[in-house]
Amino acid sequence: MKNQKRIEIILLGDEEGIDRICQKYSLVHIPNILKNVYETPLLDDCFKKAIEKAKFDLVCYINSDIVLLSDFLSTINKIRFPEFLLTGRRYNLTINNELKFEKNWEEKLKRRVKKETKLYKFGALDYFVFPKKINFNLPAFAVGRTAWDNWLVYRARVMRVPVIDASYSITAIHQEHDYSHAKGLRNVWFGKEREYNWRLVGDRRKFFNIKDANWIVTKDGIKKASLNLIRSIEKFPTLHLRWGFIFEPMILLIKLFKFFSRKTH
């Protein structure tokens, strides 16, 4: 592979078959990850151990059900900021057969994406790229139980780290699957682990998403994201604790307007 020397893949966890896959493809394996009482891996330990092990200055967290194409690396190569957090929305796609990386496999997959699906919602973020020198002080979130990805965008903004939206540059394909590993989708969205993650966030106003990115990747390069005035007003108190109270009356009016707008439609 052209980029083989520039890429290091680290798999975390002790699920059956991971060690065999790592040996087969010469990947780095970190098996001993801290877990909660439900045997779900904890993200703070995942980040800590992967960053300690990583040999490159730039690292990427990515969920294992995501397929990336070559536009992932080409996008990252455009970034010139010394510090940043790059993320983006995904495409949901049903993939029933094993992917065969034959000639033109990317083009075929992209055609399916264009024909069968569209970008998923703003709050579901499955990958994050950042220099490993940044310490986000990630709490002990449970993997795959919501909230932590939205908190991380908030945390970067509070730290004045540029948040870059790569949704229209990176084709991140989420392979549709069931949630038997979590005892059902309801357990992910409404279970005790979800409640635990939400308590770690603490304040619902810290649920940021890709709308809160302040930079965006376009075909012409990295540009400042367009200002969403209402969104900026709503998030100002969370980002500026000292002066945020000034905007609270305006936020209340915005909430009332949204509430009555929903009632009339």
ChimeraX attribute file (.defattr): number of C-alpha atoms within 10 A of each C-alpha:
attribute: neighborCount
match mode: 1-to-1
recipient: residues
	/A:1	5
	/A:2	6
	/A:3	8
	/A:4	8
	/A:5	7
	/A:6	8
	/A:7	14
	/A:8	14
	/A:9	16
	/A:10	17
	/A:11	17
	/A:12	20
	/A:13	17
	/A:14	14
	/A:15	8
	/A:16	8
	/A:17	8
	/A:18	17
	/A:19	18
	/A:20	12
	/A:21	14
	/A:22	16
	/A:23	11
	/A:24	9
	/A:25	9
	/A:26	12
	/A:27	16
	/A:28	18
	/A:29	20
	/A:30	18
	/A:31	13
	/A:32	13
	/A:33	18
	/A:34	15
	/A:35	18
	/A:36	13
	/A:37	7
	/A:38	10
	/A:39	9
	/A:40	19
	/A:41	22
	/A:42	18
	/A:43	20
	/A:44	18
	/A:45	18
	/A:46	21
	/A:47	21
	/A:48	15
	/A:49	15
	/A:50	21
	/A:51	20
	/A:52	9
	/A:53	13
	/A:54	15
	/A:55	13
	/A:56	12
	/A:57	10
	/A:58	15
	/A:59	20
	/A:60	19
	/A:61	16
	/A:62	16
	/A:63	14
	/A:64	12
	/A:65	12
	/A:66	17
	/A:67	15
	/A:68	16
	/A:69	16
	/A:70	10
	/A:71	13
	/A:72	14
	/A:73	13
	/A:74	12
	/A:75	18
	/A:76	17
	/A:77	9
	/A:78	11
	/A:79	15
	/A:80	9
	/A:81	11
	/A:82	10
	/A:83	18
	/A:84	21
	/A:85	23
	/A:86	25
	/A:87	27
	/A:88	29
	/A:89	26
	/A:90	25
	/A:91	21
	/A:92	19
	/A:93	17
	/A:94	14
	/A:95	13
	/A:96	9
	/A:97	6
	/A:98	6
	/A:99	10
	/A:100	7
	/A:101	8
	/A:102	7
	/A:103	8
	/A:104	8
	/A:105	12
	/A:106	14
	/A:107	11
	/A:108	10
	/A:109	17
	/A:110	14
	/A:111	10
	/A:112	13
	/A:113	19
	/A:114	11
	/A:115	9
	/A:116	12
	/A:117	13
	/A:118	13
	/A:119	17
	/A:120	15
	/A:121	12
	/A:122	16
	/A:123	18
	/A:124	16
	/A:125	23
	/A:126	20
	/A:127	20
	/A:128	19
	/A:129	16
	/A:130	20
	/A:131	17
	/A:132	20
	/A:133	12
	/A:134	13
	/A:135	11
	/A:136	13
	/A:137	11
	/A:138	16
	/A:139	16
	/A:140	19
	/A:141	27
	/A:142	22
	/A:143	21
	/A:144	20
	/A:145	23
	/A:146	22
	/A:147	26
	/A:148	25
	/A:149	23
	/A:150	20
	/A:151	25
	/A:152	22
	/A:153	29
	/A:154	25
	/A:155	19
	/A:156	19
	/A:157	20
	/A:158	15
	/A:159	13
	/A:160	12
	/A:161	19
	/A:162	21
	/A:163	24
	/A:164	26
	/A:165	26
	/A:166	24
	/A:167	22
	/A:168	15
	/A:169	18
	/A:170	22
	/A:171	23
	/A:172	26
	/A:173	24
	/A:174	21
	/A:175	15
	/A:176	14
	/A:177	12
	/A:178	9
	/A:179	12
	/A:180	9
	/A:181	8
	/A:182	16
	/A:183	11
	/A:184	12
	/A:185	14
	/A:186	11
	/A:187	15
	/A:188	17
	/A:189	15
	/A:190	12
	/A:191	15
	/A:192	13
	/A:193	23
	/A:194	22
	/A:195	16
	/A:196	17
	/A:197	21
	/A:198	19
	/A:199	13
	/A:200	16
	/A:201	20
	/A:202	12
	/A:203	11
	/A:204	12
	/A:205	15
	/A:206	19
	/A:207	21
	/A:208	22
	/A:209	22
	/A:210	23
	/A:211	17
	/A:212	22
	/A:213	24
	/A:214	17
	/A:215	19
	/A:216	23
	/A:217	23
	/A:218	16
	/A:219	9
	/A:220	6
	/A:221	11
	/A:222	18
	/A:223	14
	/A:224	13
	/A:225	17
	/A:226	11
	/A:227	11
	/A:228	10
	/A:229	8
	/A:230	12
	/A:231	13
	/A:232	13
	/A:233	16
	/A:234	19
	/A:235	19
	/A:236	19
	/A:237	18
	/A:238	19
	/A:239	19
	/A:240	11
	/A:241	10
	/A:242	9
	/A:243	12
	/A:244	15
	/A:245	14
	/A:246	11
	/A:247	14
	/A:248	15
	/A:249	9
	/A:250	14
	/A:251	19
	/A:252	12
	/A:253	11
	/A:254	15
	/A:255	12
	/A:256	11
	/A:257	12
	/A:258	11
	/A:259	11
	/A:260	10
	/A:261	10
	/A:262	8
	/A:263	8
	/A:264	6
	/A:265	5
